[in-house]
Amino acid sequence: MLRNLILTVLLFFAGISCSPEGKGRIVSLAPSADEIIVAIGGKDALVGVSTYSKVKGITVVGDLINPDYERIVALKPDVVIVVLPMQNRVAERLKKLGLRTYNFSPESVGELIEEIRNLGRLVNREEEAEALADSVKRVVSSIKPKGRFTYYVEISSKPVFVAGDGTYISDVINRFGGKNLFSHIGGYAPVSTEEILSRDPDIVFTTQKTGKRIGVNSCVVYLKHDYVAPGLSIFPLVKTLERKIDSCLSIRAN
């Protein structure tokens, strides 16, 4: 409630009017936010996106860490959507240039649902956003636990980064009955080979297409990079986990 109130006040004093007719101007450096905005009918508000965006027909302003600041300024956005803490330096630079930023960084299903509503308010598509939020709630509520199993999520392999407690992907997998073996780590962090070898997970979820993990006799499930980022990928992610976890646990049982 407090975050929603703050967002409303900021938009009021900033004079932002992100209407379906395109009166508001948004540059988004958060690909997941781009997709949500388009899904709720707010594409006309988007004037700039990153090179990683799936949205076509919008001016590209560079990558997520080193965007083209001159191009962003030239677009005269009312707000620039960023992902923190990954884009802390980008956000600081934008603020020095006199641009307002909005942080899109949900790290749980509940936060994702709330962010969908926030983006709906940002582009004046609140009803459409609420409908999308309800769809997310329905697909998440349909998840049935598979029984207890242990796992870890490998985000990168060189160096090895894993997703610990307080991360979106961990929140989703836990709903299937999973126990994250790196839950003592907050957020995303590097781990050593020794730390991995000292654990014996039932399942390893990875975004790396490198086959079997070295020294780990676990069932390996490949997840697209998009799936570990909070956004509309929640729909294919839940279907994938439903199928893959069942398959892994069947193998373990035999």
RORO-846984 format. One record per residue: y, z, x of N, C-alpha, C in turn; residue in one letter. Coordinates in steps of 0.001 Angstrom, whole numbers, padded with zeros to 6 digits, always signed. Example, Ala and Ser with C-alpha at 12.3 -4.5 7.8 and 13.67 -1.06 7.14 Angstrom:
2
-005690+007800+013190-004500+007800+012300-003300+007800+013200A/-002250+007080+012850-001060+007140+013670+000030+007870+012900S/
This chain:
254
-001202+000000+000821+000000+000000+000000+001258+000000+000860M/+001280+000864+001897+002450+000962+002753+002693-000354+003473L/+001581-000977+004000+001738-002240+004713+002279-003314+003790R/+001819-003343+002555+002291-004342+001594+003779-004160+001313N/+004197-002887+001183+005602-002595+000911+006471-003035+002078L/+006007-002745+003299+006757-003128+004491+006898-004639+004565I/+005788-005362+004292+005822-006824+004317+006832-007361+003317L/+006838-006803+002103+007755-007255+001068+009200-007049+001483T/+009497-005876+002050+010859-005559+002479+011306-006489+003595V/+010411-006737+004573+010756-007619+005697+011067-009026+005207L/+010249-009519+004297+010462-010865+003787+011762-010958+003001L/+012102-009890+002294+013329-009879+001489+014556-009968+002386F/+014596-009106+003403+015764-009074+004282+015819-010274+005213F/+014670-010895+005470+014662-012081+006317+015061-013326+005543A/+015111-013205+004211+015472-014344+003391+014388-015389+003327G/+013143-014980+003515+012040-015931+003521+011656-016273+002084I/+011560-017557+001804+011141-018007+000482+010060-019046+000651S/+008865-018585+000949+007753-019512+001229+007116-019961-000067C/+007747-020889-000735+007270-021326-002033+006348-022520-001897S/+005633-022850-003004+004761-024026-002970+005535-025310-002701P/+006844-025309-002987+007654-026510-002765+008073-026643-001302E/+007691-025713-000473+007968-025832+000942+009321-025307+001379G/+009958-024429+000585+011262-023886+000967+011134-022951+002165K/+010005-022271+002272+009764-021406+003411+009119-022204+004523G/+009246-021728+005763+008711-022463+006906+007888-021502+007756R/+006612-021842+007935+005694-020984+008684+005067-021763+009830I/+005104-021174+011019+004311-021670+012143+003174-020676+012306V/+001956-021162+012342+000804-020272+012459+000068-020497+013772S/-000064-019429+014541-000868-019445+015764-002175-018707+015537L/-002577-018623+014269-003832-017972+013878-004622-018960+013026A/-005570-019688+013622-006314-020719+012880-006933-020237+011571P/-007434-019011+011548-008037-018493+010312-006996-018345+009223S/-005779-017964+009613-004700-017826+008635-004319-019187+008071A/-004328-020233+008943-004024-021593+008469-004945-021981+007316D/-006247-021757+007527-007239-022154+006529-007028-021414+005213E/-006706-020134+005309-006484-019343+004095-005260-019851+003351I/-004189-020117+004080-002963-020612+003452-003215-021926+002719I/-003960-022820+003353-004277-024102+002706-005180-023881+001496V/-006144-022975+001628-007099-022723+000537-006417-022194-000718A/-005326-021470-000546-004628-020906-001716-003464-021788-002167I/-003365-022987-001592-002363-023945-002045-001012-023832-001384G/-000948-023219-000207+000342-023028+000453+000586-023935+001639G/-000114-025062+001730+000014-025935+002901+001443-026407+003128K/+002203-026602+002057+003571-027103+002198+004463-026147+002989D/+004045-024892+003081+004843-023925+003831+004592-024024+005336A/+003470-024629+005721+003111-024744+007138+003881-025893+007791L/+004633-025559+008848+005350-026602+009585+004818-026741+011008V/+003994-025782+011447+003430-025858+012784+002139-025077+012891G/+001171-025620+013639-000112-024951+013843-000527-025121+015310V/-001572-024402+015706-002057-024475+017079-003024-025646+017262S/-003374-025898+018507-004321-026974+018812-005709-026677+018259T/-005975-025412+017929-007294-025026+017428-007377-025079+015908Y/-006294-025431+015260-006273-025460+013806-007102-026614+013253S/-007760-026376+012140-008519-027412+011452-007650-028140+010424K/-006448-027640+010230-005537-028242+009255-004894-029487+009861V/-004999-030597+009177-004469-031864+009673-003107-032179+009050K/-002353-033028+009753-001073-033483+009227+000074-032518+009448G/-000115-031521+010333+000921-030536+010632+001252-030623+012117I/+002510-030440+012472+002928-030476+013872+002156-029462+014702T/+001596-029906+015813+000845-029027+016707+001798-028452+017759V/+001771-027137+017937+002715-026479+018836+002048-025897+020082V/+000827-026331+020394+000167-025871+021610-000942-024881+021362G/-001462-024331+022458-002599-023424+022318-002166-022011+021938D/-003136-021099+021915-002868-019753+021399-002155-018854+022401L/-002360-019083+023686-001791-018214+024716-000529-018803+025335I/-000470-020134+025419+000704-020795+026012+001240-021876+025073N/+001781-021473+023946+002308-022466+023009+003605-023081+023541P/+004027-024169+022915+005276-024841+023276+006409-024143+022514D/+007091-023232+023203+008129-022440+022550+009307-023302+022093Y/+009658-024315+022858+010763-025191+022468+010444-025903+021156E/+009200-026340+021035+008806-027026+019802+008811-026062+018621R/+008354-024833+018855+008354-023836+017783+009779-023562+017320I/+010687-023353+018255+012090-023085+017907+012687-024258+017144V/+012351-025482+017578+012896-026680+016935+012453-026794+015477A/+011300-026218+015151+010804-026280+013774+011522-025305+012849L/+012307-024398+013423+013098-023420+012671+012251-022647+011649K/+011183-022014+012126+010332-021272+011185+010987-019973+010715P/+010667-019568+009509+011097-018268+009005+010215-017171+009572D/+008959-017524+009884+008024-016549+010433+006947-017279+011231V/+006473-016630+012303+005381-017168+013106+004204-016194+013009V/+003069-016688+012578+001884-015837+012437+001163-015771+013777I/+000896-014551+014240+000220-014347+015523-000978-013426+015343V/-001817-013386+016380-002989-012508+016392-002805-011499+017521V/-002749-010233+017168-002591-009171+018163-003894-008392+018299L/-004207-007897+019507-003375-007873+020718-003471-009120+021581P/-004308-010091+021206-004524-011270+022047-003215-011968+022386M/-002303-012022+021416-001060-012748+021618+000141-011813+021772Q/-000061-010670+022375+001040-009721+022583+002203-010363+023339N/+001889-011037+024440+002941-011663+025244+003643-012773+024481R/+002863-013526+023701+003448-014591+022888+004404-013999+021866V/+003977-012921+021203+004816-012278+020195+006113-011752+020805A/+006024-011168+021997+007216-010653+022672+008190-011787+022990E/+007644-012903+023474+008500-014048+023795+009167-014604+022537R/+008425-014686+021457+008978-015198+020199+010107-014310+019691L/+009908-013006+019805+010944-012077+019352+012209-012208+020189K/+012053-012438+021504+013209-012638+022379+013964-013909+022011K/+013230-014862+021434+013851-016111+020991+014457-015975+019601L/+014384-014763+019048+014978-014509+017740+014116-014879+016562G/+012812-015053+016802+011905-015437+015727+011122-014241+015213L/+010916-014212+013927+010123-013151+013314+008639-013492+013402R/+007810-012470+013593+006367-012686+013677+005644-011868+012620T/+004476-012353+012261+003603-011598+011350+002229-011509+011993Y/+001684-010314+012081+000405-010080+012738-000753-010248+011764N/-001590-011255+012036-002805-011470+011236-003991-011093+012108F/-004448-009858+011998-005533-009371+012862-006496-008451+012120S/-007091-008915+011016-008048-008057+010307-009291-007800+011145P/-009766-006571+011160-010973-006234+011925-012036-005582+011056E/-012016-005902+009768-013065-005476+008843-012977-006376+007619S/-014009-006369+006815-013991-007175+005592-012874-006700+004670V/-012703-005392+004581-011645-004844+003733-010271-005312+004173G/-010046-005332+005488-008750-005787+006006-008568-007281+005777E/-009647-008052+005876-009561-009486+005601-009116-009730+004162L/-009705-009001+003240-009347-009146+001829-007869-008823+001616I/-007390-007773+002271-005991-007390+002130-005068-008435+002765E/-005506-009020+003886-004686-010038+004539-004595-011314+003699E/-005657-011638+002973-005595-012795+002073-004497-012571+001041I/-004438-011359+000512-003386-011032-000460-001998-011112+000180R/-001887-010618+001419-000603-010660+002113-000129-012089+002331N/-001047-012966+002730-000678-014369+002923-000296-015012+001601L/-000933-014574+000527-000563-015069-000801+000870-014721-001144G/+001275-013504-000808+002663-013109-001045+003608-013900-000147R/+003154-014176+001074+003984-014883+002046+004326-016297+001582L/+003382-016953+000900+003612-018335+000457+003766-018439-001058V/+003987-017312-001707+004210-017304-003150+003025-017889-003919N/+001814-017500-003494+000590-017942-004167-000300-016728-004420R/+000257-015742-005066-000443-014471-005229-001675-014575-006120E/-001600-015341-007200-002747-015466-008096-003909-016166-007396E/-003591-017242-006676-004621-017979-005953-005243-017114-004850E/-004392-016316-004206-004880-015429-003151-005794-014353-003726A/-005453-013831-004872-006281-012806-005501-007640-013374-005886E/-007651-014627-006344-008915-015275-006699-009787-015453-005460A/-009174-015837-004349-009925-016004-003108-010426-014654-002603L/-009589-013633-002697-009994-012289-002285-011189-011811-003110A/-011174-012109-004404-012293-011736-005273-013575-012457-004854D/-013449-013723-004423-014616-014469-003973-015229-013825-002732S/-014363-013372-001831-014854-012699-000632-015559-011403-001001V/-014951-010653-001912-015569-009391-002345-016933-009626-002971K/-017059-010693-003744-018343-010987-004394-019423-011329-003383R/-019083-012177-002406-020108-012579-001437-020520-011397-000567V/-019594-010502-000268-019921-009325+000537-020752-008330-000271V/-020411-008194-001545-021161-007255-002388-022580-007744-002652S/-022827-009040-002414-024161-009594-002627-025100-009319-001448S/-024549-008809-000353-025365-008539+000839-026360-007415+000552I/-027612-007672+000874-028650-006665+000703-029168-006244+002077K/-029130-004948+002382-029617-004466+003684-031054-004900+003932P/-031343-005250+005183-032665-005725+005568-033530-004622+006170K/-033039-003403+006117-033721-002333+006829-033019-002136+008162G/-033352-001098+008885-032667-000793+010130-033110-001710+011263R/-032141-002214+012001-032425-002990+013208-031263-002791+014183F/-031559-002907+015461-030525-002748+016477-030073-004114+016983T/-028839-004172+017464-028300-005460+017902-027091-005260+018815Y/-026684-006342+019440-025345-006408+020016-024836-007831+019849Y/-023524-007995+019923-022898-009301+019740-022231-009716+021048V/-022684-010821+021612-022113-011347+022847-021054-012389+022503E/-019808-012083+022863-018694-012985+022578-018531-014032+023676I/-018768-013630+024911-018716-014563+026039-019763-014134+027058S/-020177-015075+027915-021259-014771+028857-020805-014632+030305S/-019636-015176+030671-019157-015106+032048-017671-014771+032067K/-017324-013469+032128-018204-012294+032122-018718-012016+030713P/-019676-011106+030623-020241-010760+029319-019288-009820+028583V/-018786-010281+027445-017968-009457+026562-018761-009228+025283F/-018735-008016+024789-019439-007711+023550-018459-007158+022517V/-018874-007226+021256-018079-006674+020164-018576-005275+019864A/-017696-004311+019983-018067-002930+019731-017649-002454+018358G/-017398-001170+018244-016996-000573+016976-015595-001049+016599D/-015316-001111+015311-013995-001501+014855-013722-002980+014968G/-014774-003796+014970-014605-005244+014998-015159-005847+013717T/-014563-006958+013331-014934-007627+012094-016405-008019+012057Y/-016890-008671+013124-018269-009155+013114-019259-007995+013059I/-018938-006893+013714-019805-005716+013660-019847-005144+012247S/-018698-005125+011591-018630-004616+010218-019546-005421+009298D/-019526-006760+009450-020350-007617+008589-021835-007392+008863V/-022224-007391+010137-023649-007238+010475-024168-005866+010065I/-023341-004844+010201-023760-003498+009801-024126-003435+008320N/-023504-004274+007516-023783-004287+006079-025203-004773+005781R/-025803-005463+006743-027190-005904+006600-028178-004849+007086F/-027654-003706+007559-028515-002640+008043-028552-002522+009553G/-027687-003256+010236-027697-003253+011687-027044-002032+012317G/-027517-001703+013510-026918-000650+014321-026479-001274+015639K/-025169-001298+015870-024607-001899+017073-024864-000996+018274N/-025584-001488+019268-025909-000687+020440-024709-000449+021348L/-023611-001133+021062-022375-000899+021809-021284-000351+020890F/-021708+000409+019884-020741+000967+018934-019816+001995+019585S/-020210+002507+020754-019356+003470+021450-018151+002789+022090H/-018187+001463+022143-017063+000701+022683-016125+000328+021543I/-014863+000568+021721-013888+000196+020704-013388-001221+020930G/-013480-002066+019948-012996-003432+020078-013929-004297+020904G/-013350-005168+021709-014123-006096+022536-013966-005690+024001Y/-015071-005636+024723-015005-005144+026099-016096-005782+026955A/-015864-005861+028273-016891-006383+029179-017963-005334+029422P/-019193-005780+029622-020288-004860+029953-021079-005464+031111V/-021757-004620+031846-022529-005069+032998-023939-005479+032585S/-024591-006211+033476-025985-006592+033245-026853-005352+033109T/-026539-004320+033905-027301-003070+033850-027205-002423+032474E/-026013-002462+031891-025830-001870+030560-026659-002614+029513E/-026723-003926+029649-027511-004727+028708-028996-004449+028878I/-029446-004422+030144-030866-004216+030418-031344-002821+030022L/-030428-001872+029954-030811-000508+029590-031045-000357+028094S/-030722-001408+027340-030914-001376+025894-032012-002361+025509R/-032582-002167+024357-033652-003042+023893-033371-003439+022445D/-032391-004312+022235-032000-004669+020870-033056-005513+020162P/-033127-005350+018870-034013-006198+018083-033453-007623+018019D/-032132-007713+017908-031483-009014+017768-030254-009084+018670I/-030069-010230+019304-028840-010510+020052-028111-011632+019327V/-026900-011354+018876-026063-012382+018265-025121-012899+019352F/-025027-014207+019486-024217-014762+020566-023488-016022+020122T/-022337-016246+020710-021592-017482+020467-021849-018478+021590T/-022727-018110+022518-023019-018945+023682-024351-019670+023513Q/-024347-020982+023641-025584-021756+023524-026300-021802+024872K/-026806-020650+025263-027469-020568+026572-028926-020154+026449T/-029452-020185+025220-030858-019836+025040-031107-018344+025177G/-032240-017997+025734-032662-016602+025837-031799-015814+026815K/-031429-014594+026426-030660-013726+027319-031529-013297+028492R/-030955-013284+029674-031696-012875+030865-032131-011419+030749I/-033437-011183+030913-033945-009824+030917-034057-009178+029554G/-033794-009933+028501-033823-009353+027155-034870-010083+026314V/-035847-009351+025822-036896-009934+024983-036568-009711+023513N/-035421-010190+023105-034959-009998+021735-034894-011334+021014S/-034818-011252+019710-034586-012453+018916-033106-012820+019097C/-032843-014078+019448-031474-014520+019716-030971-015375+018553V/-029808-015005+018027-029200-015733+016911-027862-016299+017374V/-027742-017610+017331-026484-018262+017714-025539-018285+016525Y/-024287-017875+016769-023233-017915+015756-022097-018800+016254L/-021590-019666+015404-020434-020477+015777-019257-019564+016101K/-018399-020011+016993-017228-019207+017363-016408-018830+016135H/-016287-019772+015198-015505-019508+013987-016061-018330+013191D/-017372-018128+013275-018010-017119+012445-017643-015686+012853Y/-017316-015483+014114-017001-014119+014544-015536-013780+014315V/-014745-014774+013902-013335-014550+013606-013155-014344+012109A/-012401-013339+011698-012216-013082+010270-011486-014226+009576P/-012058-014711+008490-011450-015810+007761-012416-016372+006739G/-012214-017621+006349-013063-018245+005337-014480-018490+005836L/-014689-018329+007126-016047-018447+007669-016955-017333+007172S/-016394-016353+006461-017200-015268+005899-018296-015833+005002I/-018044-016953+004324-019025-017513+003387-020251-018092+004114F/-020072-019006+005084-021256-019479+005815-021853-018398+006715P/-021026-017453+007180-021536-016378+008031-022560-015537+007290L/-022250-015141+006067-023171-014309+005286-024476-015057+005032V/-024399-016348+004705-025616-017133+004471-026454-017246+005738K/-025779-017462+006856-026487-017585+008135-027181-016283+008505T/-026469-015171+008369-027050-013873+008702-028216-013544+007774L/-028078-013863+006518-029155-013617+005550-030442-014291+006012E/-030317-015523+006436-031496-016307+006834-032019-015897+008209R/-031122-015764+009178-031527-015500+010558-032072-014088+010756K/-031460-013115+010113-031956-011742+010263-033347-011620+009666I/-033555-012234+008502-034888-012244+007892-035911-012835+008858D/-035556-013955+009476-036460-014636+010388-036770-013756+011592S/-035757-013122+012160-035957-012266+013345-036830-011059+013022C/-036564-010449+011881-037342-009253+011527-038773-009607+011167L/-038992-010813+010646-040367-011247+010369-041152-011426+011650S/-040482-011993+012660-041117-012167+013971-041456-010813+014579I/-040529-009877+014471-040766-008533+015027-041934-007859+014340R/-042032-008046+013016-043094-007392+012259-044458-007936+012635A/-044516-009201+013087-045793-009800+013466-046115-009549+014949N/
